[in-house]
Amino acid sequence: MTLEEKLKEIIISDLKIKGVSPAEVADEDLLFGGKLGLDSLDAVELVMVLKKHFGIEIRDRNEARSSFECVRTLAAYIRARRNDV
């Protein structure tokens, strides 16, 4: 399983997204305003999910904004901070 696939599963299950399966989400689909329909409250939860599953803390709002664009950018952010993913 790729990191992108794992992220899709985690986002959908941990954020309790209904009506969308991981297979339906492309790596380039927008996280906010896209198929997943995430909002600002989900952004806060996503920060906690990243800490829980990957041990990564995001403290800078601008860093989060660019990293949370899509699954691909989120995976790149994680890879840049972890050598074992």
Buried (B, 14 or more C-beta within 10 A) or exposed (E): EEBBBBBBBBBBEBBEBEEBEBEEBBBEBBBBEBBBBBEEEBBEBBBEBBEEBBEBEBEEEEEBEEBBBBBBBBBBBBEEBEEEE
